[in-house]
Amino acid sequence: MAEKELKKSLPEAQADGIIEGRNAVIEALRSGTAMDKIYLAKGETDKTLGHIASKARAAGIVMVEADRRKLDAMSRTHAHQGVIALAAVREYVTVESLLSAAAEKGEPPLLVVCDEISDPHNLGAILRTAECAGAHGVIIPKRRSAGLTAIVAKTSAGAVSYMPVARVANLPSLLKDLKKQGLWIFGTAAGGNTTLYEADLKGPAAIVIGSEGDGMSRLVSENCDFLVSIPMKGRISSLNASAAAAILLYEAVRQRS
């Protein structure tokens, strides 16, 4: 790649939160930059990448092994040297802090749980709707999910600055814990046994939105108290994940008004 092109693409990559190359990633780790994920070349075992992996593990950053083709496709500079980090636009919070924020407001918790929403545009749209609807927080899994990247921030139209997001290792365990703390779990499912307008969303509630392609995973679905179906009057049998989230959130707003 020509030097001129390389220089032109570096600011663009940095603006999108993409940190490429070994020295750049090491410096970001050293300075405490909030990270969403670090992608490392699969099968590479040299000392520098090992150092990056160990620093990332110590900081609790999600690491993903990726083949060279994936790294090449992600790269803006074409000089990734086997490592690409995605900066997070803000820090993740704890689930406990989301529940505490609801208690401080004297409101029953209203949370949105995203089950492997991998499209950053969908996650951004869900954050935007959750913020507008007055939800107390969004929860995502650490793996197989979009995170708080620059693309998500742009799609959220600024909501990422106001809507706290927690990230957990295991969604079924999270749902079990939320139930113990008095929340009812409402999953969205085309073949749900509760219609949207029968669901009682006035109390402490977590709304689970399934992934774009497969919906909720089996274990997540089994840990829902109610499987809620949205009425479909047309010929298409499913809604976009962010649209489904908006419909359930605003039914909760209506019921709580």
Stockholm file with secondary structure:
# STOCKHOLM 1.0

chainA/1-257         MAEKELKKSLPEAQADGIIEGRNAVIEALRSGTAMDKIYLAKGETDKTLGHIASKARAAGIVMVEADRRKLDAMSRTHAHQGVIALAAVREYVTVESLLSAAAEKGEPPLLVVCDEISDPHNLGAILRTAECAGAHGVIIPKRRSAGLTAIVAKTSAGAVSYMPVARVANLPSLLKDLKKQGLWIFGTAAGGNTTLYEADLKGPAAIVIGSEGDGMSRLVSENCDFLVSIPMKGRISSLNASAAAAILLYEAVRQRS
#=GR chainA/1-257 SS CCHHHHHHHHHHHHHTTEEESHHHHHHHHHTTCCEEEEEEETTCCCHHHHHHHHHHHHTTCEEEEECHHHHHHHCSSSCCTTEEEEECSSCCBCHHHHHHHHHHHTCCCEEEEESSCCCHHHHHHHHHHHHHHTCSEEEEESSSSCCSCHHHHHHTTTGGGTSCEEEESCHHHHHHHHHHTTCEEEEECTTCSEEGGGCCCSSSEEEEECBTTTBSCHHHHHTCSEEEECCCCSSCCCCCHHHHHHHHHHHHHHHHC
#=GC SS_cons         CCHHHHHHHHHHHHHTTEEESHHHHHHHHHTTCCEEEEEEETTCCCHHHHHHHHHHHHTTCEEEEECHHHHHHHCSSSCCTTEEEEECSSCCBCHHHHHHHHHHHTCCCEEEEESSCCCHHHHHHHHHHHHHHTCSEEEEESSSSCCSCHHHHHHTTTGGGTSCEEEESCHHHHHHHHHHTTCEEEEECTTCSEEGGGCCCSSSEEEEECBTTTBSCHHHHHTCSEEEECCCCSSCCCCCHHHHHHHHHHHHHHHHC
//
